[in-house]
Structures are given as C-alpha cells and as structure tokens.
C-alpha cells in the first residue's frame, strides 16, 4: 500500500525526474517521487546490475548517458558514491549539461551543498537530501522510506523546497548544517554499517558453536537490545563488560583467538568502549573495573593474562547466556 497521499495518481506530474547513478538509492527515490505525482523520464547506469535494477524499479524509463539525463529532467538525483560525486558535478558543469533553474539533488551523507558549487555557478538549484536508511535495491526500499529521516542541507531560500520533497517521499526532514555533515555521516556509519559487521560476525560464531539457526536466535535479542538502546541510551548496557566480569571477558577472548582470531581486535575495542561508557555512567563498579581493564589492556599489548573468575554478590543478571547481554 502506498505511503503517499491517496490522491497522487489523480494529480498531474509536476516535475520530470532523472537519476544519475542507478545504484540502490536512486531508483528507489525516483519511484517514491513517482508515487507523489512526479514523472521519472531518464536514468543512467554503468554496470549490468544497475541497469537491471533501473528496469525493475523504473519500468519503461529510458537508460541514457548522464548528460542526457540532465537535458530531460527538471529534478536530477545524483546518487553516485561519495568519492565520485565531486568529479561528476565538475564534469557535468564544465560540459554545459547543467541548466539554469534545474534542481540538482545529491544523496551523499558526507557532503552538504558546497560540493555542488560548480553546478550552482551554472545556475542549478543545489540540494543535499540524504536518507538515513539502508537500501536493498528492491521495491521494499520505497516502503521503508515511510518515516525515514533525511539529512537535509540546502540554501535558506531552498529549504522549504527541500523539506517538501522529503515529505513527498514519505520521509521526515532533519536539518543538518553544512559543517555538521561529516560528523553526521560518521555517526550514521558507526551505528549502521558497523552493526552489520557485528551481526555477521556473531552469526558466524554461533554457527561455529553449533547453532543451526543463528538468525532466529539473534533476531529477538538484537531487536530488544536496539529498542532498549534507543529508549534508554547507556542505561541499557548489560552483559559481562558492564558487570565487570573480567574472567568471562578473558574467556571470550581466548575462544575467539582459537576459533575466529580476526574478530579479537573488534571485540577488545568494543569492550573497552563499553567499559568506558559503563564507568562514566556509574554502571560498572570501580572495584570491578580494574581487573576488567587489565584484561583488555593485556590483550591490546599482547600479554593475554587472565584473572580468576568470580561473581559479584549484587549481580542479578546471571540468566541464560545471551538473554540479557
């Protein structure tokens, strides 16, 4: 079911839309704009996968070179990798592809609108609209945009236009200053990209431990952990690090060294970060922190010593492993 207003199919298209870079993001945003009454007219893609994706998400929309996309469209989505964006914008501006009054939108989280300065000098209207969402390259992405936050950066005179486009795509605009974009993007990468790595590593270790359906085991646990973290922040910290169970942490590291040595550095780094936050918020008792931090320091220097295990008499979280970790 569409997440857009029910009368959009009866409205005339207000903007022609083009996509430069048919990765996972561009076709989904164009399809969402189509539901809002705009009309996709051109898309460019280099790889066979991107061309197939464009044909699936935007059936009937012609595949053309980037310069021709700009010739046909009033609103152009530049959905290329971050590192490719500055060169693409410069090239389009230098070849005269940019038209005065054309809305030029990039979806990079890293950049604000200054990266579009060459197009601005050619008369384009620059917008930075970054969806804080992970994309699959399938139609489900359009549904996921409902309620998705977008990092919005635009000149003051275009702010309302930028926010309106986000709302039409079903999203929620969140204003990000030009200078705040790099930190904003780093925060999202830290939370989302690294989460995928951690989950994939956890699933591999569970398979090695003999668990037949690690996804089924992790789903409820991780869902609850995410919900608790979003609701309570650091107060949601649980598990052996937050409790100061130095012996358990040392045993974990020993097992990882034997079965998955490539995960040790990440485990130690995250355990140290967790310990620091637990200490700062009064969750980790100072008398238990010394042994724990000693274990982690030993692992960082390679000495690998381990203290004797023990149980805190006040600990009330010693349920089945994984239930509250």
N, C-alpha and C positions, 0 to 999 in steps of 0.2 A: 504494500500500500504506500502511496506517495506520502512523503513527509511535508510536501509543499501545499499551499492553498489549493482547495479543490477546484477553483475556477480557472486555474492557469491554462488548461487546454483550450479554453474559450477566448483567451487573450491573444492578440497579435504579437508576433515576435518583436521585441523592442531593440535588441542588439544582435548583430551577427557575431558569432564566436569562433575564434580559431585557436588551435593548440599547436605550439611548437615544442615537441618532445613528448612522444606518446609512451611515456613510462606508465607507472601505476597511478600517478596522481592526476595528470592532465585529462585523460578521458573521463575519469570519474567526476571531476569538477565540471567538465563540459556537459556531461549527461545530466548532472544536477541542475545546471543553468538551463538546460533544455526543458526540464520539468517546470521551471519557473517561467517559461514563456519565451526564452531567448532561442536563437537558432544557430546551432553549430554548422559551419559552412566549409571548414578546411582543417586538416590535421597533417602534421609532418612526423615522420618516424624513420629511423635508420635501420634498426635491426628487424629481422623477420618476426621476432616476438612482439616488438612494439607495433608492428603493422597488424599482426593478428589481433592484438589487444584493441587497437583502434577500431578495427572492423567489427569486433564483438560489442564494444561499449558504445560505439557511434556508427551504427549500420547506415550505409548509404552516404556517409560524409567522405568526400574525396581526399585521398592522400596526395599531397603536393609538397614541393620544396618550401623551406621556411619563409623565403621572401614572398612567395605566392600566398602563403597563409596571411601575411600582413596586408597584402593587396586586397584580400577578400573580406577581412574581418574588422568590425568596429572595436571589438574587445579581444585582445590576444593574450592567452595564457602561456607564459614561458615556464615550462615545467621540465627543466633540464637539471642535471646535477649541479650542486653549488659551485664547484670549481670551473664548470663550463659556462656559467652564467655571464661573468664579465666579458669574456671574449665574444659570446653570442650577441650581447647587446651592442658592443662596439662595432661588430661586423655588420649587423643589421642597420645601424645608424649610418655607417660610412658608405654603404652601398645604396642609400636612399630608400630603403624598404619601409622606413617608419613614416607614417603620415601624420600631419598636424591634427590634433584633436582625437587621436586614437588612444583608447585605453590600453595601457601595457601593464600587465599584471604578472609578477613573478611569485612563486610559491616557496622560495628558499627561506628557511628559518634563520639562517646565518645573516642574511643581508637585509637592510632596510631599503629605502628608495634611492639612496645615493648611487647604488650600482647601476641604476637606470639613467644616470645623468646624461650619457651620450644620446639616449632617445629623447630625454627631456629637451635637450638643446635642439632636437629636430622637430619639436612640437608635440611630442607624445604626452599623455597624462599618466604619471607613474603611480603604481600601487604595489604594495607588498602584502600579500594575503597568504599566510602560512597555516594550513590546517594541522592542528595538534592531534594527528591521527596516524596510525599505521595502515598502509594500503596493501591490498592483495592483488589488484589488477583485475578484479571481477566485479560484477554488478552489485555485490553485497556492500561494496565501498560507498555507493550512493546512499544506502540506508544508514550506514554508520555516520554519515555527516550530520544526521539529526542530533542536535545538541552539542556537536563538536565545537570546541573553542578554536578560533582562528587568531593568530597573532597578526594584528593589523598595524601597518605603518603607512602613512600617506601624508602628503602636504595638507595643511589645515583646510584648504579650500576643497580638497577631495575627500576629506574624512567621512562625510555623510554618504558619499557615493560608495566608498569602500565598505563601510559598515552595511549599507543596503545590499550590496552584492553578497556579502557573507550571510546575511539573514535570508536572502532568497535561496541560498544553497542549503538552508536548514541549520546553519551554524550560529555560533554566538561570538560576536566580535570582542576581542580583548586588545585594547590599545597598548602597543609597545613602542617606546621611543626609539629613535634611530640608534642612539648609543647603547641602548639596552638589548639590541638584537643578539649580539654574540653570546651574552650571558644567558639570555632567554633560551637560545638554541642549545647551549651546553647543558642547561638544566633538563630540557626535554630528552636529550640524548642519554644523559646519565640515568634518567628514570625509565625510559622505554627501551632503548637499544640494548643497554646492559642487562635489563631484565630478561630479554630473550636469551642472551648468552647464559645467564644464571639458570634459567629454567631448562634449557637444552642440556647443560652440564648435569643438573640434578636428575633429569630423566635418564641420561646415560649411566650415571652411577647407580640408580635404582635398578636398571636392567642388569648391571653387573652384579648387584646384590641378589638378583633372582626374582625381582618384582615383574610380574607378567604384564601389568597394565599401569605403567608409571603415570600416564596422563590422567587416568581415572583416580589414582591416589593423590596426585598433586592438585587436581582441579579444585576440590573443596578447600583444601588447606591454603593454597595460594589466593583463592578468591576471598577467604576470610581474612588473610593477612593483609591483602590490599585494602579491603574495606576498613579494617581496623586502623591501618596506617593513615588513610585519608581522613578518617574521623578523628583520630587521637594523636597523630604525629608520633613523637618519640615515646609517648606514654604507652604505645602499643608494643614496644620492644619486649620480647620474651626470648627464651632459649638459653643455651649454656653460656654464651658470652655475657648476656645481660645479668645472668645469675652469678657469674664469676666461677663457673665450673671449669677450672683450669685443666684438671685431669681429663675431662671429656673432650675439651678442645684439643689437647695434646694427642688423645687417641684418634680423633678425627683426622688430624694432620698426618699421623702415622699411616692410617688406612689410605688416605689419598696419595701419599708418597708411593705406596705399594701398587695401588690399582689405577691411579689417574694422576701421575705427577704433574701434568700440565695444569691441573686445577689448584695446586697448592698455593701458588702466589696470589691468585684471586681470593681464595679462602682466607689467607692470612691478612691480606689488605682489607677485606670487608670486615673481618673480625676485629681488626684494630680500629677501624672507623666506627663500628658498632660499640665497642668498648668505650671509646672516647665520648660518644653521644650518651651512652648509658651513665657514665660517670658524671658528665656535665649536668644531667637531669636528675641525679640522685637515685637512679635505678640500680646501679652497680655499687655495692658496698665497698668502701675504700679498703677495708681489711682483706677483701677477696680479690681486689683488682691487682694487687702486687704480683701474686703468682700468675694470674692470667696474662698480664702484660709482660711478665718474664718469659712465659712460653712463647708469646708472639714475637718478642724481641729475639729470642734464641732462634726461632725459625727464620727471621729476617737476616740474621748473621750466619745461619747455617749450623749452629751448635746442636740444636734439636733436643735439648734436655726436657724432661717431662716431670712435673711434680706428682706426688702421690694423689690419688683421687680422694674425694671427700664429699660430704653432703652438708649443706647449711641447714641447721635445725629449723630455721624460719621459712625454708623453701616449701611452698605449697603448689609447685607447678610440675612435679615429677610424674606426670601422666605418661601414657604410651608415647614413645619417641615419634615426634612429628605432629602430634595432636595440638601442641601449643607452642611450637617452636617457630 
